[in-house]
């Protein structure tokens, strides 16, 4: 067991509590890792505009946003690379998912912002698109960072929706979710995930997966938990993350990631 050369971490529910700012202990742990030469990646489903808290907290590290769709320099607010869903796949996916998900309502994130159907409840993007459109196809003529599907009636859970959607569009899109309590799916281009992008940047840096450590708490973290040589699911995380990670970290509100990093940094190089 040696000190990692790369750390990739999810944000919400992993190092960002839902009811308070990122803790000083967590900031200190990542700062020490950075000072020792460890590459830091903040890997999230968030779009770039939601990275303000990370930018104000850390003066190092790189963002991977949109569940792997964007490599993002959050200090310079600059997209370094992107892996987007093409318009044909967006239209094909919307048509197919309407057939299998009750009361499906759609939204899309692209380089022009967030757009939604009138029936889509923008719980996390209020004010981004106050009007909405009748059908999302009006906004599917350009590549997308992320495609969102919500069950307006919430008659099916996120896990049920994921199973339905993956069986329907999994051959040409990547489907996941980041909250078991929301009837909401997050869709990326085929083969694009947190894990795929983290693997790309690690390869470019000459870092083997055995020298990487990742942290996460929900299905959208599964790919990077599976990729890393050492991975930690949060104690309160989705059962699927517990099944695939190599270890379990204490919960977010107990600075679980910081606790693990502190131990890892005591290992020899």
N, C-alpha and C positions, 0 to 999 in steps of 0.2 A: 504494500500500500504506500503510494507516494502522493505528494501534493499535486492537485490537479493543475493543468495548464490552461484550462478553459472552464468557466462557469456560465451556464445558461439558465436563467430563471424566469418563470412566469411572474406576472405582477399581481393581479387581483386575487386575493385569497391565499396568496403564497408569500409575497413580501409586502403587499399593500393590504392592510386590514380594511374592512368595509366601513368601519366607524371611527377611524383615526388616521393620522398621517403615518408614513413610513417611520419606524422607530429609530432612535439614535443608535441602538445596538446593531440594528441591521445595516445602517449607514456605515458604522465603524467596521463591521465585518467585511463588507464589500470594499471599503477603502483600503483596508489592510491587504486584502487579496490583490487588489490592483497595484499596490505599492510593491508587492512581491513578484510582479510580472505576470499575474494571471489575467488572461483575456476575459472580459466581462461582456455578456450579452443579455439584454433585457428583452425577453421573447414573449410577445403578447398578441392577443386578438385585437387590441385597440388600434384604431386608425392613428396616423401621426398627430392629428389635432388633440388627441387625448394624452400626449406625452409631456405636457407642460409640467406635471408634478415630478416626473423623472428628471426632466431638464433642470428643474429648480433644486433637486436633491443631489444629483450626481454630476460631477464635472468630468467624468470618464465613462467608458463603455459605449456600446453601439446598440441600437434598437433593431429588433426584428418585429415588424408590425403586420397586422392583418393576417395572423396565423401563418406567417411565412411568406406572404405575398410581397413584402417590402423589406429591403435592408435600408435602415434609416439612421442617419446621423442627426440625433435629436438636439445636439448642441448648435449645430449650424442649420438645423431644420432643412436638411437636404436628403432627398431620396437617392441612395447610392446604386440600387438595382431593384428590379421588379419582375414578378412572375404573375401575370394577370390572366383572367378568364376572358376568352375571346367572345365577341357578340353572338356568334352562332351557337356556342355552348350555353350561353346565358338564355337565349330564346328557347332552345331545346329543353333545358333544365326546367324553366318556368312552366312550359306546357306539360311536361311529364309530372312534375310535382303537384300541379293542380289536380291531377287525377287521383292522387293517393293520400294527400293530407287534407283533412277536413278544414274548411274555411281558411285555406292558405292565403296569407297576405305577404307581399314581397317588398323588399327594399334593396337598394344597391349602393355600394360605396365605390366611387371612381375618382379620377383626378379632378373632377369638377365638384366633388362634394358628396353629400348624402341625399338620396332621393327615395321616395316611398310611395306606395299606393295609399289612397285615402283610408283604406281599412286596416293598414298597418299601424299599430300603436307604437310610436317612437319613444319608448320609455327612457332610453339612454341618449337620445339625440333630439330632444325637444328644442325647437327653435332653428334646427338645421333645414327643415323643409316643412313649413307650416301649412302648405296647401295640399300637397300630394296630387297624384294623378289617378285616373280610373284604373288603368292597367300599367304594370311596371314596364311593359314592352316599349313604352314611350321613352325610356331611359336606357335601353339595352343596345344602342347602336354603337357603343364604344366599349373598349376593354374595361373590366371591373377588377377592383382590388378584392372585394368581398361581396357575396350575394347572400341576402338574409331572407329567411322564410319563417314566418310566425303563424301559429294556429290562432286565429283571432278569437275563437271560442275557448281555447285552452282545453279542449276535450281530450287531447293526447299529450303525454309527457314528452320531454326532450329526448329521453332514451327511446321511446316508442317512435317518435318522429325520425330519429337518426336511423333506426333499423329500416323503416319504410323508405326513407330517402336513399340510403346507401344501396338498397336492393334495386332501386329505380334508376338512379343516375350515377351510381358509383363507378361505372365503367368509363365515364368521361368527366366527372367532377369529383372533388374531394369534399366530403361532408363531415361536419363535426358539430359539437356544441360546447359551451363553456359554463353552463349553469343548469343543473338538473331541475331547478325550480322554475325555469322559464320554458315555455313551449316555443323555443326559438332555435333555429339551425343557422350555422355559419358555414358558407360554402366557398371553396377556393378552386383554382384551376387544378386539373387532374395532376396528381403527384406532388402538389405543393402543400407543405405543412410546416409547422415549426421545426420538426426534425429534419426535413429535407434541406431547409435553408441553413440551419445550424451545421449540418454535415458539409454543405458547400463552403461555408466560411472557415470551418475547421480545416478542410482540405487545403484551402488557399493559404492558411497559416502554417501548414505542415504539422498540424496537431492531430494525433490519432484519437479515435473515439475512446480508447482506453484511458486517455489522459483528460477526458471531459467529465464534468459532473453537471447534472440537470435537476431542476426542482419544478414540480407542478402539482395541480390539484383537480384537473378536470379532463374530459376526453380530448379536448383540443391540445393537451399536453402529452398525450400518449406517444406520439411519434418521437418526440425528443427524449422522453423517458426511456423508450425502447432503444434509441440510438446510442445513448451515452454509456460508457463503460460502468459508471456509477450514477445511479439516479435515485431521487427521493420523492416519494409522494407525501403530500401533507397528511397529517393524522386525520383531519376532518375531510379529506378529499374524497372524490368519487371512487367507489369500489373498484372500477376498472383500472384506476391508477395504482391502487394497492397491489393489484394482481400482476402488474408489469414492471414496477419499479424494483430496484435492488435493495431499497431501504425505505423506512418510514421516518419522516421528520416530525418533530412536535408541531403543534398547530401554529398558524400564522400569528395569532394574538399572543403567543408565548415566544415570539421571535425564533420560530423553529428553524428557518433557513440559516439565520445567524448562528444558532447553536451548532449546527452541522458544519458550517464554514469554519468556525473557530477551531473545531477539532481537526478538520482537514488541513488547515494551515500549519498545524503542529507536526504534520508528517514531513519526512525528509523529501528533498527535491528529487 
